[in-house]
Amino acid sequence: MLKESQALELAASRLDEKSFSLALDLLMQTAHKVVVTGIGKSGHVGKKIAATLSSTGTPAAFLHPSEAVHGDLGIHQNGDTVIFLSNSGSTPELIFLEPVLRSRNAKIIGLIGNKEGILANKMDVFLDASTKEEADSLGIVPTASFAVASSIGDAIASALMLRKGFSANEYAQTHPAGQLGRNLILRVGDVLHPRSNVATLNQDTSMKKAIIEMSKYPRGAACVVEGEKLLGIITDGDLRRALHDQSELLKLNVSEIMNRDPMVVSPQASLGQALELMEKRSPSPVSILPVLEPKSQKFLGLISLHDIYNG
């Protein structure tokens, strides 16, 4: 691990700012997408870089250099910028592929581990991905070199995000199935339990009936309403505390137990915003929020922590 971290520090210190900026210029100007290619461990890094670029606002695809000359070259469109990955700087498949891509008006950026290699002088932009030694005991397994090439790819993707003003919402569009995407894309109104599926009570309801209703609609809370207005809320936690403090709970009515000032959320709020409200509530977090229409304050339903994470 120390050898890899040292290799990363050295790579960062010698990364040429002018060359890196030029690489970004070429990637910003690409006609359709970025094509990333390499073989062996460099190919595995290339697949990761292509995936990172695609998920951060720069369409990219991986091209296997051997398969390229047997039909897969069709993935490259005229004018697509290409990234070569080669630790040796003399990968035969890439040497063969370079003039073919030139005939298709490609600009080529090289993440090359040997500046004396044949490929280094054939690149439009050379980015030094060399390492003094690998991290394994034999010093021959692509370990530190793998980490350095991957790190440069991450730096490229991150810098392109800044140049393009790529936002968290845009990132979520490419990750709709993940929790981050869900939190940013979906709204409270998309997942809330509507009033018809929530225990609703009036102020004079007995606690016995309240408990029956909360068991009928196990949402973790009951809402106290008057017409379309929310007056308060009783949560499962409120019931537990009342059982501890009140010897004759069932003789009480809802108005004596309910929280008259609950935290609420708008149906237009994102799930991420609702989650933040729950987690940052003082003095302690909550797991349920009543949902109110902002202008009319009409009670619409409930959203729980479970709804945010599991739908």
PAMI-893084 format. One record per residue: residue in one letter; x, y, z of N, C-alpha, C, CB in turn. Coordinates in steps of 0.1 Angstrom, whole numbers, plus 5000, padded with zeros to 4 digits. Each point is the difference from the previous one (the first is absolute). Glycine has a CB too. Layout:
% residues N
A_X_Y_Z_X_Y_Z_X_Y_Z_X_Y_Z
...
***
This chain:
% residues 311
M_5008_4988_5000_4992_5012_5000_5009_5013_5000_4982_4987_5012
L_5028_5012_4996_5009_5012_5000_5007_5003_4987_5004_4995_5024
K_5000_4994_4969_5006_5002_4987_4990_5006_4990_5015_4980_5005
E_4973_5016_4996_4990_5005_4991_4997_5015_5003_4990_4977_4998
S_5009_5026_5015_4997_5014_5004_5011_5009_4996_4986_4992_5019
Q_5027_5003_4982_5011_5008_4996_5000_5002_4985_5013_4991_5020
A_4984_4999_4973_4999_5001_4985_4990_5010_4996_5007_4976_4998
L_4982_5025_5009_4989_5010_4997_5005_5014_5003_4982_4983_5005
E_5025_5018_5006_5006_5014_5003_5010_5004_4990_4996_4995_5024
L_5012_4996_4972_5010_5004_4989_4993_5003_4987_5017_4986_5011
A_4973_5007_4986_4993_5002_4987_4993_5014_5000_4996_4975_4998
A_4998_5028_5014_4994_5013_5001_5009_5012_4999_4983_4989_5014
S_5029_5009_4992_5010_5011_5000_5006_5002_4986_5005_4994_5024
R_4996_4996_4968_5006_5002_4987_4990_5002_4988_5019_4987_5009
L_4968_5012_4995_4990_5002_4989_5001_5014_4994_4984_4984_5012
D_5018_5017_4976_5002_5013_4993_4987_5007_4998_5020_4991_4988
E_4979_5021_5018_4987_5007_5000_4996_5004_4986_5006_5009_5022
K_5004_4995_4969_4997_5004_4987_4994_4988_4992_5018_5018_5001
S_4989_4970_5000_4995_4988_4993_4987_4996_5005_5024_4993_4997
F_4974_5007_5016_4987_4996_5006_4989_5009_4994_5011_4992_5021
S_4991_5021_4979_4990_5010_4995_4997_4997_4986_5008_5017_5016
L_5002_4980_4976_4998_4997_4985_4992_4988_4999_5022_5011_4994
A_4981_4979_5014_4992_4988_5000_4985_5003_5002_5020_4986_5008
L_4977_5022_5002_4987_5004_5003_4993_5007_4988_5006_5002_5024
D_5002_5007_4969_4995_5007_4988_4996_4990_4990_5015_5020_5005
L_4993_4970_4992_4997_4990_4990_4987_4992_5004_5024_4999_4993
L_4975_4998_5019_4989_4992_5005_4987_5008_4999_5015_4987_5015
M_4986_5026_4988_4988_5009_4999_4996_5002_4985_5007_5012_5021
Q_5002_4987_4970_4997_5002_4986_4996_4988_4992_5016_5018_5001
T_4984_4970_5006_4997_4988_4992_4986_5000_4994_5016_4988_5016
A_4983_5007_4972_4988_5001_4992_4988_4993_5007_5014_5002_4979
H_4989_4986_5025_4989_4991_5005_5002_4995_5014_4995_4994_4976
K_5017_4999_5026_5003_4994_5012_5015_4998_5001_4977_4988_5000
V_5027_5007_5011_5014_4997_5003_5001_4985_4998_5004_5020_5015
V_5007_4975_4978_5002_4986_4999_5013_4997_5008_4989_4998_4977
V_5010_4992_5032_5012_4997_5008_5004_4986_4997_4992_5014_5019
T_5021_4984_4979_5005_4987_4996_5013_4996_5006_4989_5004_4979
G_5013_4983_5024_5012_4995_5006_4998_4985_5001_5005_5021_5013
I_5006_4972_4990_4999_4985_5001_5006_4995_5013_5001_4999_4974
G_4995_4989_5030_5005_4995_5013_4995_5008_5011_5020_4992_4989
K_4988_5011_5021_4996_5008_5012_4996_5014_4996_5015_4986_5015
S_4992_5019_4975_4997_5014_4995_4986_5000_4994_5024_5004_4995
G_4972_4985_4999_4986_4999_4995_4990_5000_5011_5008_4987_4981
H_4995_5007_5031_4991_5000_5011_4999_5015_5005_5006_4976_5006
V_5005_5030_4995_5000_5015_5004_4992_5008_4990_5022_4997_5011
G_4980_5000_4976_4992_5007_4990_4985_4998_5001_5020_4997_4985
K_4976_4991_5019_4985_4998_5002_4995_5009_5011_5002_4976_4991
K_5006_5024_5020_4996_5008_5011_5000_5015_4997_5010_4983_5015
I_5000_5022_4978_5000_5014_4996_4988_5003_4991_5025_5000_5001
A_4972_4992_4989_4988_5002_4991_4988_5000_5008_5012_4989_4981
A_4986_5002_5029_4988_5000_5008_4999_5013_5008_5001_4975_5001
T_5010_5030_5005_5000_5012_5008_4997_5012_4992_5017_4990_5015
L_4988_5011_4973_4997_5011_4991_4985_5000_4996_5024_4999_4991
S_4971_4990_5006_4986_4999_4996_4991_5004_5011_5006_4982_4984
S_4997_5015_5028_4991_5003_5011_5002_5014_5005_5001_4976_5007
T_5008_5031_4988_5003_5014_5004_4999_5010_4989_5015_4991_5018
G_4977_5006_4972_4997_5010_4990_5008_5000_4987_4993_5013_5019
T_5016_4977_4980_5008_4999_4988_4998_4986_4994_5017_5017_5009
P_4974_4982_4981_4997_4987_4994_5013_4993_4995_4978_5008_4993
A_5024_4980_5011_5012_4992_4997_4997_4986_4998_5014_5016_5013
A_4995_4977_4980_4999_4986_4997_5014_4993_5000_4979_5004_4987
F_5022_4984_5018_5012_4993_4999_5001_4992_4987_5001_4998_5025
L_5011_5002_4969_5003_4993_4988_5012_4991_5002_4990_5019_4986
H_5007_4968_5012_5011_4990_5002_5009_5001_4987_4986_4984_5015
P_5027_5019_4986_5008_5003_4989_5002_4988_4990_5012_5016_5014
S_4987_4972_4991_5001_4988_4991_4987_4998_4992_5016_4989_5016
E_4973_5013_4991_4987_4999_4994_4997_5011_4990_4992_4987_5020
A_5014_5025_4983_4998_5011_4992_5002_4998_4985_5007_5014_5019
V_5004_4979_4978_5003_4997_4986_4993_4989_4994_5022_5009_5004
H_4968_4985_5003_4992_4989_4995_4985_5004_5001_5018_4983_5007
G_4980_5030_4992_4986_5005_4999_4995_5009_5011_4996_4979_4990
D_5010_5020_5022_4996_5009_5011_5004_5014_4998_5001_4981_5015
L_5007_5022_4975_5004_5014_4998_4988_5009_4996_5022_4992_4992
G_4967_5001_5005_4988_5007_4996_4995_5009_5012_4994_4982_4984
I_5010_5015_5028_4996_5008_5011_5006_5014_5000_4998_4979_5013
H_5013_5022_4980_5007_5013_4999_4994_5008_4988_5021_4991_5010
Q_4973_5021_4993_4995_5008_4990_5010_5011_4996_4977_4996_5009
N_5022_5008_4979_5009_5010_4995_5001_5012_5009_4995_4993_4977
G_5017_5010_5028_5002_5012_5009_5000_4996_5015_4990_5014_4982
D_5007_4974_5021_5000_4996_5015_5014_5001_5005_4980_4985_4997
T_5022_5021_5014_5013_5000_5007_5003_4987_5006_4998_5025_5004
V_5014_4970_4996_5004_4987_5005_5010_5001_5012_4995_4990_4977
I_5003_5002_5033_5010_4999_5011_5007_4986_4999_4986_5016_5015
F_5027_4985_4983_5008_4987_5000_5006_4998_5014_5006_5003_4976
L_4993_4985_5029_5007_4996_5012_5010_4989_4997_4980_5006_5014
S_5033_4997_4990_5010_4991_4998_5011_5002_5010_4995_4998_4976
N_5008_4992_5033_5011_5002_5009_5013_4999_4994_4986_4990_5017
S_5016_5001_4973_5013_4999_4993_5003_5011_4990_4998_4975_5004
G_4991_5031_4991_5002_5010_4989_5003_4993_4987_5008_5016_5017
S_4991_4971_4982_5003_4993_4987_4991_4989_4998_5024_5006_5002
T_4964_4995_5002_4990_4990_4998_4997_4998_4985_4989_5005_5023
P_5014_4983_4972_4999_4998_4985_4986_5003_4995_5017_4983_5002
E_4973_5013_5005_4986_5002_4995_4997_5015_4999_4993_4978_5011
L_5012_5030_4998_4997_5014_4999_5009_5007_4990_4994_5000_5024
I_5018_4995_4974_5009_5005_4989_4993_4998_4987_5021_4996_5014
F_4973_4992_4984_4993_4997_4987_4988_5008_4999_5009_4977_5001
L_4984_5026_5010_4987_5007_4999_5001_5015_4998_4991_4982_5015
E_5021_5024_4990_5001_5014_4999_4998_5006_4986_5016_4998_5019
P_4991_4997_4970_4997_5006_4987_4986_4998_4995_5024_4997_4995
V_4970_4992_5009_4986_4998_4996_4991_5010_5006_5005_4976_4999
L_4997_5028_5013_4992_5010_5007_5003_5014_4994_4999_4986_5021
R_5013_5016_4975_5004_5013_4994_4992_5002_4987_5023_4999_5010
S_4975_4990_4983_4993_5001_4987_4985_5003_5002_5016_4984_4990
R_4980_5015_5023_4986_5003_5004_4999_5014_5007_4995_4975_5001
N_5015_5033_4997_5001_5013_5006_5000_5000_5016_4989_5009_4979
A_5017_4981_5026_5001_4999_5015_5012_5008_5006_4988_4978_4998
K_5009_5029_5012_5011_5005_5009_5002_4990_5011_4994_5024_4995
I_5019_4973_5009_5002_4990_5009_5008_5005_5012_5000_4983_4981
I_4995_5014_5031_5006_5003_5013_5006_4987_5005_4984_5020_5005
G_5028_4981_4999_5007_4988_5005_5003_5000_5015_5009_4997_4978
L_4986_4994_5030_5004_4998_5014_5010_4989_4999_4977_5007_5010
I_5036_4997_4989_5011_4991_4997_5009_4999_5011_4998_5006_4976
G_5007_4982_5027_5008_4997_5011_5015_5001_4997_4983_4986_5009
N_5021_5016_4978_5014_5001_4996_5001_5011_4990_5003_4975_5004
K_5003_5036_4999_5001_5011_4991_5010_4997_4989_4994_5016_5019
E_5014_4974_4982_5009_4996_4989_4994_4990_4991_5019_5004_5015
G_4969_4992_4988_4993_4990_4991_4996_5006_4987_4992_4988_5020
I_5005_5003_4970_4997_5004_4987_4987_5009_5000_5010_4979_4991
L_4980_5017_5017_4988_5007_5000_5000_5015_5005_4989_4978_5003
A_5021_5024_5007_5000_5013_5006_5001_5012_4990_5011_4989_5020
N_4997_5009_4970_5003_5010_4990_4989_5001_4989_5024_4997_5004
K_4967_4993_4996_4989_5000_4990_4987_5006_5005_5011_4979_4991
M_4989_5025_5022_4988_5005_5006_4998_5015_4998_5002_4983_5017
D_4986_5022_4981_4997_5014_5000_5003_5006_5014_4983_4997_4981
V_5014_4996_5029_5003_5004_5014_5005_4988_5007_4982_5018_5000
F_5030_4984_5006_5006_4989_5008_4998_5004_5015_5017_4994_4982
L_4977_4996_5025_4999_5002_5015_5008_4989_5007_4977_5010_4998
D_5033_4994_5010_5009_4991_5006_4994_4992_5011_5018_5016_4994
A_4981_4971_5003_4994_4990_5010_5010_4991_5005_4978_5002_4988
S_5035_5002_5011_5011_4990_5004_5001_4999_5015_5012_5006_4980
T_4993_4983_5024_5003_4997_5014_5014_4995_5002_4976_4995_5004
K_5030_5007_5007_5014_4995_5003_5000_4985_5002_5006_5022_5010
E_4984_4973_4996_4999_4986_5003_4986_4996_5003_5024_5000_5009
E_4973_4987_4988_4987_4995_5004_5000_4996_5014_4997_4991_4977
A_4991_5007_5029_4999_4998_5014_5001_4985_5005_4986_5020_5000
D_5014_4971_4990_5001_4986_5004_5014_4996_5003_4981_4995_4986
S_5021_4993_5020_5013_4995_5005_5010_4998_4988_4989_4990_5020
L_5005_5006_4969_5009_4998_4988_5003_5013_4992_4991_4977_4999
G_5001_5033_5003_5001_5013_4993_4996_4999_4986_5018_5005_5015
I_4973_4986_4981_4996_4998_4986_4985_5000_4998_5021_4987_4997
V_4972_5012_5013_4985_4999_4999_4994_5014_4999_4999_4978_5013
P_4993_5025_4977_4994_5014_4999_4992_5003_5013_4999_4998_4975
T_5007_5009_5034_4994_5004_5012_5000_5015_5002_5006_4978_5011
A_5006_5027_4991_5002_5015_5001_4997_5007_4987_5017_4997_5017
S_4987_4996_4972_4997_5006_4987_4985_5000_4997_5022_4992_4992
F_4971_4998_5012_4985_5000_4999_4994_5011_5008_5001_4975_4997
A_5004_5027_5015_4994_5011_5009_5003_5014_4994_5003_4985_5020
V_5009_5017_4974_5003_5013_4994_4991_5003_4988_5024_4997_5009
A_4975_4993_4982_4992_5002_4988_4985_5003_5004_5016_4985_4987
S_4979_5007_5022_4987_5002_5005_4998_5014_5006_4998_4975_5004
S_5011_5029_5004_5000_5013_5006_5000_5012_4990_5011_4990_5020
I_4997_5009_4970_5000_5010_4989_4987_5000_4993_5025_4997_4997
G_4969_4991_5001_4987_5000_4994_4989_5007_5008_5007_4979_4989
D_4994_5019_5025_4991_5006_5009_5002_5016_4999_5000_4979_5015
A_5012_5025_4985_5003_5014_4999_4994_5006_4987_5021_4997_5014
I_4980_4996_4975_4995_5005_4988_4984_5001_5001_5019_4990_4987
A_4975_5000_5018_4985_5000_5002_4996_5012_5009_4999_4975_4996
S_5008_5026_5015_4997_5011_5010_5001_5014_4994_5007_4984_5018
A_5004_5017_4974_5003_5014_4994_4989_5003_4990_5025_4997_5004
L_4971_4993_4988_4990_5002_4990_4987_5003_5006_5011_4984_4985
M_4986_5010_5027_4987_5004_5007_5000_5015_5004_4999_4976_5009
L_5013_5029_4995_5001_5014_5004_4998_5009_4988_5015_4994_5018
R_4992_5002_4971_4999_5008_4988_4986_5001_4994_5023_4993_4995
K_4969_4996_5006_4987_4999_4995_4989_5005_5010_5008_4981_4986
G_4996_5021_5026_4991_5004_5010_4990_4989_5003_5002_5023_4993
F_5004_4965_5007_4991_4988_5002_4995_5000_5014_5013_4987_4983
S_4974_5011_5019_4994_5002_5013_4996_4986_5006_4992_5023_4993
A_5005_4978_5020_4995_4988_5007_4988_4994_4994_5010_5009_5021
N_4981_5000_4974_4987_4996_4994_5003_4993_4987_4988_5019_5011
E_5022_4986_4981_5004_4993_4988_5006_4986_5003_5004_5022_4989
Y_5004_4978_5022_5006_4987_5004_4989_4990_5003_5021_5012_5009
A_4969_4993_4998_4989_4991_5004_4992_4994_4987_4998_5013_5021
Q_5002_4995_4968_4993_4995_4988_5007_4988_4995_4993_5023_4995
T_5020_4975_5007_5007_4988_4995_5001_4989_5011_5013_5015_4985
H_4981_4988_5027_5000_4990_5011_4986_4999_5006_5024_5005_5005
P_4965_4994_4987_4987_5000_5005_4996_4989_5009_4994_5011_4980
A_5014_4977_5019_4996_4989_5009_5008_5001_5013_4996_4986_4980
G_5014_5022_5022_5007_5001_5012_4993_5009_5010_5021_4996_4988
Q_4983_5003_5025_4994_5009_5010_5002_5014_4997_5003_4982_5017
L_5009_5022_4978_5003_5014_4997_4990_5005_4990_5024_4997_5006
G_4975_4995_4983_4991_5005_4989_4986_5000_5005_5015_4990_4984
R_4981_5000_5024_4986_5000_5006_4998_5013_5009_5000_4974_4999
N_5009_5029_5009_4999_5012_5009_4999_5013_4992_5012_4988_5017
L_4994_5013_4972_5000_5012_4992_4989_5001_4990_5024_5001_5003
I_4972_4988_4991_4990_5000_4990_4986_4999_5005_5017_4989_4985
L_4980_5002_5024_4987_4998_5005_4996_5011_5010_5003_4975_4996
R_4984_5028_5004_4994_5010_5009_4992_4992_5011_4999_5018_4981
V_4999_4990_5030_4992_4994_5011_4986_4996_4995_5012_5014_5016
G_4982_4994_4975_4987_4996_4994_5000_4987_4992_4996_5024_4999
D_5016_4972_4997_5001_4987_4992_4998_4988_5009_5015_5012_4983
V_4989_4989_5030_5000_4988_5008_4992_5001_5013_5023_4996_4991
L_4971_5015_5011_4992_5002_5013_4989_4990_5001_5006_5024_5000
H_4990_4973_5012_4987_4993_5003_4989_5010_5000_5012_4981_5013
P_4978_5018_4978_4990_5010_5000_4991_4999_5013_5000_4999_4975
R_4993_5012_5027_4991_5001_5012_4991_4988_5002_5001_5024_4998
S_4994_4970_4990_4991_4989_5001_5007_4987_5006_4988_5010_4980
N_5025_4990_5020_5007_4988_5005_5008_5003_5013_5002_4992_4976
V_4994_5019_5031_5006_5004_5012_4990_5001_5011_5017_5013_4987
A_4986_4983_5025_4991_5001_5012_4998_5015_5002_5008_4978_5010
T_4979_5026_4989_4997_5014_5003_4990_5001_5011_5004_5006_4976
L_4998_5003_5033_4992_5001_5012_4996_5015_5002_5012_4980_5011
N_4977_5022_4998_4997_5013_5004_5005_5002_5015_4980_5001_4984
Q_5019_5011_5020_5006_5003_5014_4993_4992_5011_5006_5023_4992
D_4981_4974_5006_4992_4994_5011_5001_4985_4999_4985_5019_5000
T_5022_4975_4990_5001_4985_4999_5007_4995_5013_5001_5001_4975
S_4993_4988_5030_5006_4994_5012_5013_4993_4996_4978_4996_5010
M_5031_5002_4999_5013_4994_4997_4998_4985_4996_5012_5016_5016
K_4978_4978_4990_4997_4986_4996_4997_4999_4985_4992_4996_5024
K_4999_5013_4971_4997_5000_4986_5012_5004_4992_4976_5005_5006
A_5032_5004_4999_5012_5005_4993_5009_4988_4997_4998_5023_5010
I_5004_4969_5001_5009_4988_4999_4995_4990_4990_5007_5003_5023
I_4980_4995_4977_4993_4991_4990_5003_5005_4986_4982_4994_5017
E_5016_5019_4981_5002_5006_4986_5014_4999_4996_4981_5016_5004
M_5029_4986_5005_5014_4999_4997_5004_4986_4997_5004_5020_5015
S_4989_4970_4991_5003_4986_4996_4994_4997_4987_5000_4994_5024
K_4989_5012_4972_4993_4998_4987_5009_5006_4989_4977_5000_5011
Y_5029_5011_4992_5009_5007_4990_5014_5001_5006_4980_5013_4989
P_5028_4976_5010_5013_5000_5007_5011_5008_4993_4994_4978_5009
R_5004_5035_4992_5010_5010_4993_5009_5006_5010_4983_5005_4983
G_5016_4991_5030_5009_5005_5010_4995_5013_5006_5018_4990_4988
A_4970_5015_5008_4994_5012_5005_4985_5001_4997_5023_5011_4999
A_4970_4997_5008_4987_5004_4997_4999_5016_4999_4990_4979_5011
C_5002_5026_4980_5000_5015_4999_4986_5005_5005_5015_4999_4980
V_4986_5011_5028_4988_5006_5006_4996_5012_4991_5007_4993_5023
V_4981_5006_4971_4995_5010_4990_4987_5006_5004_5013_4987_4983
E_4985_5024_5011_4987_5007_5001_4996_5004_4986_5003_5007_5024
G_4988_4986_4969_4998_5003_4986_5012_4996_4992_4984_5019_5006
E_5022_4991_4987_5012_4997_4992_5013_5005_5007_4986_5002_4979
K_5012_5003_5033_5012_5006_5008_5006_4990_5009_4989_5023_4998
L_5024_4977_5003_5007_4992_5010_5001_5007_5013_5013_4989_4981
L_4983_5005_5030_5001_5006_5013_5011_4994_5008_4976_5003_5000
G_5028_4985_4997_5011_4994_5007_5003_4986_4996_4994_5014_5019
I_5015_4979_4987_5003_4986_4997_5004_4992_5012_5009_5008_4978
I_4988_4979_5022_5003_4991_5010_5009_4989_4993_4979_5005_5015
T_5033_4993_4990_5009_4990_4994_5000_4988_5010_5014_5017_4988
D_4992_4972_5006_5002_4988_5009_5008_5004_5012_4998_4985_4980
G_5012_5023_5018_5008_5005_5011_4993_5007_5010_5019_5001_4985
D_4971_5008_5011_4992_5007_5009_4992_4990_5009_4998_5020_4984
L_4997_4970_5010_4992_4990_5007_5008_4993_5011_4986_4996_4980
R_5027_5000_5016_5008_4993_5010_5003_5010_5011_5010_4986_4982
R_4993_5026_5016_5003_5010_5011_4988_5002_5008_5017_5011_4986
A_4971_4989_5008_4988_5002_5008_4997_4988_5008_4991_5015_4982
L_5011_4973_5013_4998_4988_5008_5009_5000_5013_4994_4988_4979
H_5018_5018_5019_5009_5001_5011_4996_5010_5010_5018_4993_4985
D_4977_5018_5011_4997_5012_5008_4985_5000_5006_5017_5012_4987
Q_4974_4982_5005_4986_5000_5004_4995_4987_5004_4997_5018_4984
S_4998_4981_5028_4995_4987_5006_4987_4996_4993_5012_5005_5022
E_4980_5004_4974_4987_4997_4994_4999_5006_4986_4990_4999_5023
L_5019_4997_4968_5000_5006_4987_4987_4999_4992_5024_4994_5000
L_4970_4994_5002_4987_4998_4992_4989_5009_5004_5007_4977_4997
K_4994_5030_5014_4990_5009_5004_5002_5014_4995_4997_4987_5021
L_5014_5015_4973_5003_5013_4994_4995_5001_4986_5020_5002_5014
N_4979_5010_4981_4997_5002_4985_5012_5005_4993_4976_5005_5006
V_5023_4996_4981_5011_5003_4991_5006_5013_5003_4989_4987_4983
S_5003_5023_5020_5005_5014_5002_5010_5001_5012_4978_5008_4991
E_5021_4982_5018_5009_5000_5012_5014_4994_4997_4979_4999_5014
I_5022_4994_4975_5012_4993_4996_5007_5006_4988_4990_4980_5010
M_5003_5026_4981_5005_5003_4987_5011_5011_5000_4978_4993_4990
N_5031_5007_5001_5010_5010_4997_4993_5011_4992_5020_4984_5001
R_4978_5028_5004_4993_5010_4993_5008_5008_4990_4985_5002_5020
D_5028_4996_4980_5009_5007_4991_5010_4991_4993_4998_5020_5015
P_4997_4970_4977_5009_4991_4994_5007_5006_4988_4985_4982_5007
M_5027_5013_4990_5007_5004_4988_4992_4995_4988_5023_5000_5012
V_4976_5008_4977_4992_4996_4989_5009_5002_4987_4978_5005_5012
V_5017_4989_4977_5007_5001_4987_4991_5002_4989_5018_4986_5009
S_4986_5021_4980_4992_5003_4989_5001_4988_4990_5004_5025_5002
P_4985_4972_4990_5001_4989_4991_5010_5003_4988_4976_4995_5006
Q_5027_5018_4992_5010_5003_4990_5014_4998_5004_4984_5016_4992
A_5019_4982_5021_5013_4998_5005_5006_4987_4994_4995_5013_5021
S_5018_4987_4977_5007_4987_4996_5001_4991_5012_5013_5012_4982
L_4989_4975_5015_5001_4991_5010_5013_5003_5009_4989_4982_4986
G_5021_5023_5007_5012_5004_5007_4997_5011_5010_5014_4994_4980
Q_4978_5016_5016_4996_5011_5009_4992_4995_5012_5001_5016_4980
A_4990_4975_5017_4992_4994_5011_5009_4992_5010_4981_4998_4985
L_5029_4995_5009_5009_4992_5009_5009_5010_5008_5001_4982_4983
E_5003_5029_5012_5008_5010_5007_4991_5006_5012_5014_5005_4979
L_4974_4997_5018_4991_5005_5011_4999_4990_5011_4987_5014_4983
M_5011_4974_5013_4999_4989_5011_5013_4999_5008_4984_4988_4985
E_5027_5012_5008_5013_4998_5007_5004_5011_5009_5006_4985_4981
K_4991_5028_5014_5005_5011_5007_4990_5006_5010_5014_5005_4980
R_4975_4989_5022_4990_5005_5009_5006_5000_5014_4981_4991_4986
S_5017_5020_5021_5005_5002_5014_4988_4999_5010_5019_5014_4991
P_4983_4979_5020_5013_4995_5006_5003_4986_4995_4996_5015_5020
S_4995_4978_4973_5003_4986_4996_4994_4998_4986_5001_4992_5024
P_5005_4999_4968_4994_4998_4987_4986_4993_5000_5023_4997_4992
V_4970_5004_4997_4987_4994_4999_5000_4991_4988_4988_5019_5011
S_5002_4972_4988_5000_4991_4989_4987_5001_4992_5014_4984_5013
I_4977_5025_4991_4987_5003_4993_4998_5014_4999_4991_4978_5009
L_5004_5027_4979_4996_5013_4998_4986_5001_4994_5024_5007_4997
P_4967_5001_5009_4987_5003_4993_5003_5009_4987_4987_4999_5022
V_5005_4999_4968_5002_5007_4988_4989_5010_4998_5012_4980_4989
L_4991_5033_5010_4990_5011_4998_5003_5007_4987_4998_5002_5025
E_4991_5002_4969_5000_5009_4988_5005_5014_5005_4982_4986_4987
P_5029_5019_5008_5005_5013_5006_4990_5011_5001_5022_4993_4991
K_4971_5010_4998_4991_5012_5000_4988_4998_5009_5008_5005_4977
S_4985_4984_5021_4987_4998_5007_5002_4993_5014_4989_4999_4978
Q_5023_4996_5024_5003_4992_5012_4990_4988_5001_5008_5020_5011
K_4987_4975_4978_4992_4988_5000_5008_4988_5003_4985_5011_4983
F_5010_4980_5026_5007_4988_5003_4998_4990_4989_4996_5004_5025
L_5015_4991_4970_5000_4991_4989_5003_4985_5003_5007_5019_4986
G_5002_4979_5025_5003_4987_5003_5013_5000_5009_4989_4991_4979
L_5018_4997_5021_5012_4998_5007_5011_4995_4992_4986_4996_5020
I_5027_5007_4983_5011_4993_4994_5009_4996_5012_4999_5014_4979
S_5007_4974_5019_5009_4994_5011_5014_4998_4994_4980_4989_5011
L_5029_5009_4998_5014_4996_4997_5000_4988_4991_5008_5010_5021
H_4983_4980_4982_4999_4988_4992_4997_5003_4985_4993_4988_5021
D_4998_5022_4977_4995_5003_4987_5012_5006_4992_4977_5004_5008
I_5031_5004_4999_5012_5006_4993_5010_4990_4995_4997_5020_5014
Y_5006_4970_4995_5010_4990_4996_4995_4988_4992_5011_5008_5021
N_4976_4989_4981_4996_4988_4994_4988_5002_4990_5007_4988_5020
G_4987_5023_4980_4989_5003_4991_4987_4992_5003_5017_5004_4983
***
